[in-house]
């Protein structure tokens, strides 16, 4: 097994074992759908996101909380889109 495949498997495990069922489901389903074909940069981006505290992630994903100018904003947007969560800034 190569390094990228090992990182994919670890990221999938971390995404599905967050500590709260909500985050296990939100990040886990996204990771299950995306990680098998993710390139190294995508895996690294998800790893950086998962290093953040669950309350922050939950606020950003579910509530549409402002994450500022962080480089992870596009990934949070993709996760929201994946789950069909409307962007509150769009008036939805």
C-alpha atoms as one frame of an Amber mdcrd trajectory, in Angstrom:
protein
   0.000   0.000   0.000   1.448   3.360  -0.951   1.605   6.487   1.194  -1.363
   8.181  -0.501  -3.568   5.135  -0.022  -2.564   4.977   3.646  -3.439   8.660
   4.080  -6.798   8.111   2.363  -7.631   5.257   4.737  -6.592   7.260   7.808
  -8.572  10.277   6.639 -11.645   8.115   6.070 -11.324   6.638   9.546 -10.905
  10.085  11.120 -13.888  11.416   9.161 -16.149   8.629  10.398 -14.934   8.629
  14.018 -15.163  12.294  15.028 -16.815  11.858  18.400 -20.255  13.198  17.539
 -22.746  11.398  15.343 -23.503  14.567  13.408 -19.891  15.118  12.427 -19.316
  11.404  11.783 -22.187  11.565   9.327 -21.345  14.922   7.713 -17.636  14.347
   7.215 -17.844  10.565   6.927 -20.319  10.468   4.061 -18.399  13.148   2.186
 -15.105  11.305   2.721 -16.602   7.963   1.680 -17.790   9.493  -1.570 -14.613
  11.447  -2.385 -11.497   9.919  -0.877 -11.122   6.812  -3.030 -10.188   8.979
  -6.025  -8.803  12.016  -4.203  -5.405  13.292  -5.235  -2.748  14.174  -2.668
  -3.762  17.848  -2.471  -7.400  16.963  -1.815  -6.414  14.505   0.908  -4.157
  17.126   2.516  -6.981  19.679   2.450  -9.371  17.269   4.164  -6.685  16.371
   6.717  -6.259  20.073   7.578 -10.015  20.489   7.944 -10.317  17.459  10.203
  -7.598  18.814  12.498 -10.003  21.575  13.541 -12.424  21.271  16.482 -15.832
  19.727  15.811 -17.819  22.691  17.196 -16.175  25.008  14.650 -16.702  22.575
  11.790 -20.312  21.978  12.742 -20.959  25.723  12.921 -19.397  26.302   9.508
 -21.086  23.353   7.787 -24.546  23.300   9.355 -25.084  26.923  10.323 -23.161
  28.542   7.500 -20.965  30.322  10.002 -18.377  32.678   8.601 -15.024  30.955
   8.362 -13.279  34.113   7.256 -10.657  34.069   4.570  -9.404  30.597   5.389
  -8.132  28.410   2.592 -10.605  25.752   3.730 -13.702  27.782   2.803 -14.029
  26.125  -0.638 -13.899  22.657   0.948 -16.563  23.604   3.491 -18.670  24.845
   0.578 -18.226  21.543  -1.266 -19.262  19.601   1.840 -22.350  21.824   2.229
 -23.213  21.306  -1.452 -22.645  17.544  -1.184 -25.213  17.374   1.611 -27.627
  19.806  -0.038 -27.256  22.363   2.741 -28.232  25.777   1.368 -25.919  28.710
   1.798 -27.670  31.222   4.091 -25.907  34.052   2.280 -27.848  33.139  -0.867
 -31.092  33.892   0.945 -32.015  30.215   1.117
